[in-house]
Amino acid sequence: MLAFASAVALGVDCIETDVHATRDGVAVISHDPDLRRIAGIDTRLLDLDWSEVAAIRLPHDQGLPSLAEALDAFPDTRFNIDVKSDDAVEPTILAIRRADAADRVLVTSFDESRRARTAAGLPGVATSASSRGVVATMIIGIVPWRALRRRLLSVALRGCGAIQVPVRRGPVVVVTARRVADLLAVGVETHVWTIDDPAEMRRLVALGVTGIVSDRPDLALAALR
């Protein structure tokens, strides 16, 4: 929450985060499925109740917030939420509904079934493509005819408002000017992670990229203002 507050104070209006679930069905903001890395506790979140998770203290007098707490604490902030586990689907839907926040979140998952289930539970919510959609986008990009490429993309990414990808995966360049333009033509934004170099941020925006996921919002805001 301290990191979120610091980013919002800088002027950030959209936060990217991840959620897992507790044993009693509370969506918790955490990238990892367990507490080993951040708290030195060799226990999965799924093996604890929310009351036990809420009692864990981290540096700077911080704790692991629930998704509901984060949405409530930052009512004017948009959230890009990666649902990390099947157990977190229903708790995520419930937290967003209770906060009446469906119009200010984008929900996604690398897993297509998980993404689709979360989106189905929040009719009209923004969502970005799963790994399956990204792979389809890459394959379709080989098609030499622009009209056909875009027609295929509109089918493969139906219901998705964005695709969220790294600049490259190994030797394969994912983010190209042609791909970004094709996606925009079918109403799909390109969001790129994780970019902390200002020069690279400017290059990507010049390509037509719509979103930059960064650990350095201070540098991003200064570079893109």
N, C-alpha and C positions, 0 to 999 in steps of 0.2 A: 504493500500500500504506500510505503514511503517513496518507492521508485515511481509509482503511478502519480503521486502527488507532485513529485519533482518535475515530471514530464509535463503535467498539466500546467504547472506554474510557469513553465517555459513558453507555453502557447500551443502545445500539442493537443489536438482535438480527437485523435483516434489512437487507441492502445491495442497492441496485439498481445494475447495471452493464451494460456492453455488451461484445460480443466481435467481433473480426475474426480473420482467419487469416493466418498467414505462408505463404510459398511452399512450405515443407516440412511444412505441415499442423499447426501448433501454434495453438491458440486463445489469442489475446492480448486482454487487457483494454484496450479502446480504444473511445471513441465514434466517432472519425474513421477513415476508411479509409486516411488517409495521415498523415505526420508533420509536415506543414507548420505547423500551429497550435501544437503543443506542443513541438516540437523544432527548428523552423526548417529541416527537411529535406524537400525537395520529392520525396518518394518514397512509394509505396504500401506498406503492410505486406505486401501480397500479392506484392511484388517482392523481398522480403527473406527470408532464412532466419532461423529463430529465434535462432541464434547471433549474427547481426548485430543483430537487434532488442534482444537482451539486453545488448549492449555499449553501447547508446545511453544516455547519462546525461542526466537532467533535473534541474531545480533541487532543492535539499535532498538531494542525493545519491540521488535516486530514479531508477527505471527503469520501463519498461513491463513489468508482471508477466504471466506466462501465467495462464490461468484455473486451471490445475492448481496453481500456486504459491499463488494466493489461497485456493483451497479448502483447501489443506493448512495455510496459515498461520492460518486462522480456522475450526477444525474444529467450533466450536459455533455458528457464524453461518449464517443462512439467506441465500441469494443469489437475487435476482430478475435473470435473465439475458436480455438482449435480443440475439438473434442477428442481427447486422447485415448479413451477406452470405451468399450461397449457399455460398461456399467454407468458411465457418465452421461449417456444420452438423455434419459428421462430426467435426472436431476438438473441437467442444463436447461432443458425445456421448461421445467417447473420454475427455476430461478428467474428465467427471462420473462415468463408469463407473469409471475408475481410482481416483478419490477415494472411491468408494462413497458418493456424495453425492446420489443421485437422490431421497432422501427429505427433503432440505433445500434443494432448489432449485425455482424456478419458471422455466420456459423459455418464451420468447415471441418473436414477431417481428411487425413490421407486415405482412410478407408471409405469406399463409395457407399456401402450399406449404412455405415454410421452417419455419414454426411446426409444421405437421403432421409434416414429416419429422423434426424434432428430437424431438418428443413420441413419435413412433413408435419411435425408436431408444432410448427410455428408458421402457419400459412402466410405466404407473402414475404417471408424473411429473406434478406440477402444471403447468398451463399457463394462459395468459390469451389472450383473443381477439385475433386479428389485426385489421387495418383493416377487412377484409371483415365480421368479426363485429361490429365497432363500428357500421358503417354499417347492418347488418341490425337491430341493436338500436335505432338511432335511427328507422328506418322502422317497425318494429313498435310503437314507442312511440306512434305516431299512432292505432293501433287503440283505439277507445273502450271496448271490453269487456274487463274485467280478466282474466277466465278465458281468453279467447282470446289476449290479449297474452302471458300467461304460458306458455300452451301453445306458442305460436310461438317464444318466447324459448328454451324448453327444447330445441327442435329446432335453432334457429339456433346455439346456444352449446353444443351437446352436446360433452362432453369438456373444456370449459373451466371452470376453477374461479374465474376472475376476469375482469374487464374493466378495463383500465387506460387512463384517459382524462384530458384536461384538463377544467377546469370548463366551459369554453365553447370553441367554435370559431367565431371571428368573431362574428356576431350570434346564433348558435345556442347556447342553454344546453344542455350535455350532461348535467350532473349535477343531477338534480332529485329531490325526495323520492319522487315516484311511481316514477321509473325505478329508483332504488336499492332501493325496496321490492319492485318486480317482480323484479329480479335476485336479491335475497336469497331470495325465495319459490321460485326455481328452483335455489337452491344456488350462485349466482354472486356473488362479492364485488365491490365497487366500490373500485378504487384510483385515487387522483387525483394527477396531477402538474402542475407542480412548485409546491408550496405552501410559501412561506417566511414568511407572515404568521400569527402565532398566532391572531388573531381568526378568520381564514378557516379555519384548521385546526379550531378548536372548532365553527364553524358546520357544516362538512362532516361532522364526527363526529356532531353532533346530527342530521343528516339520515340517518345510518345508514351512512355511508362506513366501510369496514373498513381501508383503507390510505391513508397519506399519504406520497407521495414528496417529499422535501424536501432542499434543499442546506443547511438549518440544523437538523440533528437536535438541537442544544442547545436551540433555541427550541421545537421540536416536543415534546421530552420534558418540558420545563418546562410547556408549555401543556396537555398531555394527561395528565400524571401523575395 
